[in-house]
Amino acid sequence: RYVPHMSWIYLVLGSILGASSGDKLAIVDVDAPDSMMGIAAQVTNLVTTEAQKQGLTLVSNDELRTTLGSQKYLELKRCAGGPACVVQLLGAIDVRRVVLGQLGRDEKSYLLKLWLVDVQQMSTVSQIDRSIFIASRRLQRDIEQALPGFLRGEAEAVGSLFIDSTIRGATASINGEP
C-alpha cells in the first residue's frame, strides 16, 4: 500500500490555496496620451516584472481586457486610482488588488502616478506620485526603486527641497543630477 510523502501533499495543497483570489493582483495598462504609449507600456512591464519577482499571482492586462471587453477595460484604465470606480468595473472578477497608473508630461518632466487599490477593502493601499526630470534619464531607475515597496503596500516617503539663490540664472545639482 502506497502512502504519499507528506511534503508532496503540502506542496499540492499550497498550490491550490495559493491560487485563491486573496492573493491575485491585476495589472492594468498605464494610461497615457497616444504620443507616450510606448513609455507607458514600459512602465506597465516594470510593474509586471517586479510583481513576478515578488512571487505575486497575476491577472494580466490581457486577461482583464478579454474578460471585461474593450470599453470597460478602457474605463478601468481611466479610473485614476479611484477605489469605487475600480470595484464597480471589476464586478465579479476574482482579484484582491489592482495596479493602475497614469503617465503624462509637462515641459521638463514626466508625471507618473501609480495606485495600488485593495478591491476587498475598497481603498488605496499605496501610491507613487512623481515628477521625474526628463533630461535626467532616470525614469526607469526611479520606477524600479519605488516598485518593491509600492507593491508591498508601503507608503512612499515624500518631501520637498527648496533652493534659494541670490545669483540670477544659477543652476543647482545634487549628486550630479540637475
N, C-alpha and C positions, 0 to 999 in steps of 0.2 A: 504494500500500500504506500502511495507517494504522498508525502506531506511537503507542501511548498515551503521554501525558506521564508521566514517572517520578513526579512528586509525587502524581498520581492513584493510581498503583499503591501507593505507600506509605500513602496515606490508606485505601485499601481493606484492605490488609494490617493496618494499625494497628487498624482497626475490628474485624476478625476476631480478632486476637490480644488486643485489649483486653477482649474479652468472655470471656476464659478464666477458669476457676474461681479462679486465683490472685489475681484482683482483686475477686471478688464478696464483698459484705458483706450479711449477713442481719440484719434489724432485727426483733426480737421485741417485741410489745406489752409495755409496762412492767406488771408485776404489782402490784396494789393491792387493798385492800378495796373492796367494792362501792360504798361511800359516797365513794370517791376516784377512781372510774374516769374521770371527766371530766378531772381534773387529770393522771392517768396518761396519758390519750390525748394531752394537750397535750405532755407530756414526750416521748412517742414521736414526735410530729410535729416537735418541736425537733431530735431526733436525726436524723430523716429529712431535714429541711431542711438541716442542717449537712453531712450526708454528700453531699447533692446539690451543695452549694456547693463541696465538695472534689473533685467530679467522680468520686466512687466509683460503681462498678457495684453497684446494689442488688437484693436479693431482698427484696421487701416482706413484711410480716407476713401479708398476704392470700395471697400465693403460698405461703408456708410453711404456713399453715393449710390451704389446698387440698391441697397435696402430702402433708402429714403426717396430716391428719384432725384433728378437733376434740380428741380425747382426747390424742393425742401432742403436739399443739401446746400444750395446757394443761400437760402435763408439762414440756415445754421451757421454757415461760414461768416455771415454778417451779423451774428448775434453780439459781437463785441464783448464777449465775456459775461453777458447778462444771464445769470443763472435761470431766471424764469423763462427766458426765450429758449435757452438750451433744453430745459426739461420739457417744455411744451413741444418742441420739434422732435426730440428723440422718442417721445412716446414709449412704445413697448420695446425699444432696443435695449438689450441687456448689458449695460456698462455702468461702472461706478464713477469714473472720472472722464473728463473730456478736456483736451487741449485745443484752444482756439487762439488765433492771432491776427494782428493787422500790421502791415508794413507800409510805410509811406516815406516821404522825404520833404525837406524844405531846401532852401538854397545851399546849405552846408552840411546837413546831417541826414542820416537815415533815422526814421522814427519807428521804433519797434515796440509793440505791445503784445504780450502773451498772457493768457489766463489759463489757470488750471481750475476747472469747475467740478465740484462734487455734485453729481446728479442726485444721489440719495438725500444729501443734506440741503440741496438747493442753495449752495453757497460757493463763493470764490475762495479756493484754498490758498492759492498763491498767484503772484503775477510778476511779470517783468515789464517795466516801462522805461525804455532807454532812448536817449538821443545819442547816436554814435557818429562822430565827425567822419564824413565820407573820405576825406584825404588821409585819415589815419590808417585806413585799410585794416581796421580792427573788427569789422562786423562779425566775421566767422569766429574769431578768437573770443570776443566778448560773449557771444551767444553760447559757445561751448563751455565757457567758465561759469555762466549763470544757470545752465540747464540742470546739472545734477541736483542742486538744492531746490530749484523750482519744481522738478518732478517729485521730489520727496515732500513737497508741501511747505518748504521753509520760506519765510518772508525774506525778501531781498533787502539788504541794507542799502539805504539811500541817504544822500547828503548833498550838500551844495558847497561849492568853493567859490568865493568872490575874490577877485584880484583887482586892486585899485592901483593905478599908476599915475604919477604926475608927468610922465613923459608921453607926449602926444604921439600916437601911432605905434606905441610899444607892442611887442608880441611876447607871449609867455609860453613856456613849455614845462611839462612835468615829466620827469624820467624820459626825456627826449621826445615826448608826444606833445604836439601843439594844443 
